[in-house]
Amino acid sequence: MNIDKTNSSSFIQSYQKQMQVTPAQKARPLQQEDHLQISSEAKAMFEKNTEADIARQEKIQLLKAQVASGEYKVDQDKVAEKIHQYWFDK
């Protein structure tokens, strides 16, 4: 049986050449960091949401106070209407 012997030293030398880093490659600048820019429209939308959140929080606090004091009453007709709209008026 005859086995073909290849010159393995040439493979090793080509691998070692790839591993050598030239000074030009070392001087290459690093990748820049990612940057995020938010448009003025997005900022305006965020501010509108913040204003709505403040009004919503005030309403929530009022409802919590009514529930805690026992003043809050559930309107059964309104609840039934909303359930009906949700399930049947899609």
Long-range contacts (C-beta under 8 A, 24 or more apart in sequence): none
